[in-house]
C-alpha cells in the first residue's frame, strides 16, 4: 500500500513504525534500514495528517505493521 504524505510517496509494506514528533512538527516513518521524516509548518497540519494516516491504516490490513 502506497500513501502520499506532503509530496512523498511512502510504501507501507516496508514501514515498521510510525512516530509523531510534536516538538518539531514531524512524523517519522521507520523501515528496517531507514527513517523517513516529514516536517509540517504547524501543529494543526501535523495533527490532521497524523489522524488521516491512522484512519487509513485502520481501514487496510497491513502485515507486520507495529504501533507502540
C-alpha positions in Angstrom: 0.0 0.0 0.0 1.4 3.4 -1.0 0.4 6.7 0.8 1.4 10.2 -0.2 2.4 12.5 2.7 3.3 16.0 1.8 4.5 15.0 -1.7 6.5 12.0 -0.5 5.3 8.5 -1.6 5.7 6.0 1.3 5.3 2.3 0.8 3.7 1.0 3.9 4.6 -2.6 3.1 8.1 -1.7 4.4 7.1 0.5 7.4 7.7 -1.0 10.8 6.9 2.0 13.0 5.3 5.5 12.7 6.2 8.1 15.3 4.8 11.6 15.8 7.2 14.3 17.0 5.1 17.1 18.5 8.2 19.2 19.4 9.4 19.5 15.8 6.1 19.1 14.0 7.3 15.9 12.2 6.1 12.4 11.5 8.9 9.8 11.3 8.4 6.6 9.3 10.8 3.7 10.1 11.7 0.8 8.0 14.3 -1.9 8.9 17.1 0.2 7.5 15.9 3.7 7.0 14.0 6.6 8.6 11.8 9.0 6.6 10.8 12.3 8.3 8.1 14.6 7.1 8.0 18.1 8.5 4.9 20.3 8.9 4.5 24.1 9.3 2.0 24.0 12.2 0.8 21.6 14.9 -2.7 21.6 13.2 -1.2 20.3 9.9 0.7 17.6 11.8 -2.4 16.5 13.7 -4.6 16.5 10.6 -2.2 14.4 8.6 -1.5 12.0 11.6 -5.2 11.5 12.1 -5.8 10.8 8.4 -2.9 8.4 8.4 -4.2 6.5 11.4 -7.7 6.3 9.8 -6.1 4.9 6.6 -4.1 2.3 8.4 -7.1 1.1 10.4 -9.0 0.6 7.2 -6.4 -1.6 5.5 -4.9 -4.8 6.8 -1.1 -4.3 6.9 1.0 -7.4 7.7 3.9 -6.6 10.0 2.8 -3.1 11.0 3.5 -2.4 14.6 2.2 0.5 16.6 3.5 1.5 20.0 
